[in-house]
Amino acid sequence: MKLIPPSAGPKRLVLLRHGRTAWNRIGRAQGHADISLDKLGVAQAKSAARQLSAYAPALIWSSDLARARETAERLVAVTEHELVFDKRLREFDVGVRQGLTFDEFVARFPELSARLRTGERVDVPGAETTEEVSSRMVAVLQDAAEALGDQETAILVGHGASLRTGLLSFLRVAEDRHEILAGMANCAWAVLELHRHRGWQIIDYNAQTLPESPELADDL
């Protein structure tokens, strides 16, 4: 694979969501649960690794949760780069929702789920707030950006909701405008580049390696 030479572009942050898990497939809230990739998730991670290795990353940081760690390990296997784990890249702690499908959550917490469906700001017991997640995610993105030399790339491997929240907060998008970005698909990524005059810009978002097709995993 032809590598992108360091002189070809500015500083770059690549935010990669982990591959699919069995809980993703059935819609079970994962939060901080340590869930591994399923067969398709492994195939997605291998495909993403082949493509993203072309950036010749200067650093690879990952959430320490199994699904992110196993995704990052496929990238490290291709790049032979050191892998650094950072708990700040973890998913939202979803509190009492962890391990439940939406239907199970509704059945167990009917009043709470009804309030959430109306768009009301509700504190889910044990869950992190958006402000808490934004704070840790912005901090880790800033640290990664500051660790880069001129024209280098960092790849940060994490989780859909926290990566999306972190990206928007890093770019100082008001929270009431966060719905302008759709959620990130499994093993999709976003790319930010530092423009010399305009600051950090999104140049790609929700780039995907494989559709949700179990048959494709058999071919990889």
C-alpha positions, 0 to 999 in steps of 0.5 A: 500500500502506498503511504501518504508522505508526511509532507503531503498535508497538515496535522491530522486527527483520525477518530475511529469507532470500534468494530461491531460487537454482539451487543451492537447487533442486538441494540444492547447498551454497552457503556463501560462494559468490556465487550469483545468484537464479533466476527464481523467486527473483527473483519471491519477492524482488519479492513479499517487497519489496512486503509488507515495505515496509509496515513503512517500515523505518528501515534495511536491511542485507544480506549482500554475497553475490549472492543476498542482495544481489539480494533486498535490492535489490528491497526497496530499489527499493520503499522507496527506502531506503539499502542497507548491506552487512555481511559478518557477515550471510553464510551459514555458511562450509561449507568442503569442502562448498561446491558439493556436493550431499549425495550428492556430499559422501557420495561424496567424504567417506564417513567424515566424512558418516557421522559427521555423520549420527549426530549427532556433533559433527564439524569439517568442514575449512574450515567455520565453527563454530556458535560463530563464526557465532553470535558474528558474527550476535549482534553484527550483530543487536545493532548493528541493534537499537541503531541503531533509534530508538523504534518503528522497524524494521530489515530484515536480509537474509541466509541461512537457516542463519545467520539461524536460528542468529543469532536463537536465539543472540540470544534466548539459546536454548541450542544443544542447543535450537536444533532447536525452530525449523525451517529458514527457507524461501527468501524467508521472514522472521522478526519480532522485537519488543521488549516493554517488560517481556519483552524481545525476542520472536518474533512471526512465523517462516518467513512465506513469500511464495510456495510452491516453484512455478516456474509462479508465477514466470511470473505475476509 
